[in-house]
Amino acid sequence: MGDPKYPRRVWRKPKRPLNYELKMEELQTLGTFGLRTKRELWKAHTELSRVRQQARSLLSLRQEVRAEKEPVLMNSLARIGLVSNDATLDDVLNLNATDLLSRRLQTIVTKKLGFKTPYQARQAVIHGHIMIGDRKVDIPSYTVTVEEEDSIHFAPESKIPAMLEKTKTEAPAEETKDESSSTEE
């Protein structure tokens, strides 16, 4: 069973961590999705490899056994929005880490609620300003299902929506000041 103090590792490091192209690609992904550490990226890669391994093992089964087990995997992936409802196992094998990272709460909040950067969205999630339905979720790596995606909103006591509106109204005013000063010169 194991000691609860030492949980099982849910990620694997890359085989060649000092590969320059890999490091640059990882840094690009970290910045794009606002990840805190490379470990969060490695978790996504590990989870994706687990799902792909399940798809490969299903492809090797006999047709009647595969017909029972394939819908279970496909329904779970369709529920979290990784594949469409009419997808095949080939679509599962074509998934990449960015598909999985785009289903994180932090990424969806960035796109849906109008934050400038994913790091701002991460901070809002951690500090309890984001709700899914009627419950606060303060885990940025929470995987959002398709049903929950429409019910993401700010907490009622949050002052962030007012702050975002204020910065949006100030930004166009600053741009007009900059344009008028450049025409005077």
JORA-V704522 format. One record per residue. N is the residue number from 1. OMEGA is omega in whole degrees, 0 to 359 (999 if undefined). D_LAST is the distance of its C-alpha to the last C-alpha in Angstrom with 1 decimal. Layout:
N/OMEGA/D_LAST + N/OMEGA/D_LAST
This chain:
1/175/73.7 + 2/179/71.7 + 3/180/70.4 + 4/179/67.6 + 5/182/65.9 + 6/182/65.3 + 7/179/64.1 + 8/180/64.1 + 9/182/60.9 + 10/180/59.0 + 11/175/56.9 + 12/178/57.4 + 13/176/55.2 + 14/181/54.3 + 15/179/56.9 + 16/185/54.4 + 17/183/51.8 + 18/176/50.3 + 19/187/49.5 + 20/181/45.9 + 21/178/45.2 + 22/180/46.8 + 23/180/44.9 + 24/178/41.5 + 25/178/42.7 + 26/180/43.9 + 27/177/40.6 + 28/180/38.7 + 29/178/41.2 + 30/181/41.0 + 31/181/37.2 + 32/184/37.5 + 33/177/40.2 + 34/181/39.4 + 35/182/42.8 + 36/181/43.6 + 37/176/45.8 + 38/179/47.1 + 39/178/50.4 + 40/176/49.1 + 41/179/48.2 + 42/176/51.7 + 43/179/53.3 + 44/178/51.8 + 45/181/53.0 + 46/178/56.4 + 47/179/56.7 + 48/178/55.7 + 49/177/58.3 + 50/180/60.9 + 51/179/60.2 + 52/177/60.2 + 53/177/63.5 + 54/180/65.0 + 55/179/64.0 + 56/180/65.5 + 57/176/68.7 + 58/179/68.9 + 59/182/68.7 + 60/182/71.7 + 61/174/73.9 + 62/188/76.5 + 63/183/75.4 + 64/177/77.3 + 65/180/76.1 + 66/181/72.5 + 67/178/72.7 + 68/190/73.4 + 69/183/70.8 + 70/180/67.9 + 71/179/67.0 + 72/179/66.8 + 73/183/64.0 + 74/178/62.2 + 75/180/62.4 + 76/178/61.0 + 77/178/58.1 + 78/180/57.4 + 79/179/57.5 + 80/173/54.6 + 81/178/52.7 + 82/178/52.9 + 83/177/54.9 + 84/182/55.6 + 85/181/59.0 + 86/182/60.3 + 87/178/59.1 + 88/179/61.5 + 89/176/62.2 + 90/177/60.1 + 91/178/57.0 + 92/180/57.9 + 93/179/58.1 + 94/179/54.7 + 95/173/52.9 + 96/187/50.5 + 97/181/49.2 + 98/176/45.9 + 99/179/48.0 + 100/180/49.8 + 101/180/46.7 + 102/177/45.0 + 103/177/47.9 + 104/179/47.2 + 105/182/46.4 + 106/182/43.2 + 107/181/41.9 + 108/177/42.9 + 109/178/41.4 + 110/183/38.1 + 111/190/38.1 + 112/188/39.8 + 113/170/38.4 + 114/174/34.7 + 115/181/34.1 + 116/182/31.1 + 117/176/33.2 + 118/178/37.0 + 119/175/37.2 + 120/179/36.2 + 121/178/38.8 + 122/181/41.3 + 123/178/40.8 + 124/179/41.3 + 125/183/44.5 + 126/183/45.8 + 127/172/45.3 + 128/180/47.2 + 129/185/44.5 + 130/178/45.6 + 131/170/48.8 + 132/186/50.7 + 133/181/52.8 + 134/180/54.3 + 135/177/54.2 + 136/177/51.5 + 137/182/50.9 + 138/179/49.4 + 139/182/49.9 + 140/182/46.8 + 141/179/49.1 + 142/180/51.1 + 143/185/51.8 + 144/176/51.1 + 145/182/53.5 + 146/180/52.7 + 147/183/54.4 + 148/188/52.4 + 149/181/49.0 + 150/183/48.7 + 151/177/49.8 + 152/179/47.0 + 153/177/45.2 + 154/174/43.9 + 155/183/46.6 + 156/182/46.9 + 157/183/46.2 + 158/178/43.1 + 159/183/39.7 + 160/179/37.7 + 161/178/37.2 + 162/179/35.6 + 163/179/33.3 + 164/178/32.4 + 165/180/31.6 + 166/180/29.5 + 167/178/27.3 + 168/180/27.1 + 169/179/25.8 + 170/183/23.3 + 171/178/21.8 + 172/179/20.6 + 173/178/19.1 + 174/179/17.1 + 175/180/15.9 + 176/176/14.7 + 177/180/12.8 + 178/180/11.1 + 179/181/10.3 + 180/179/9.1 + 181/180/6.7 + 182/178/5.5 + 183/179/5.5 + 184/183/3.8 + 185/999/0.0
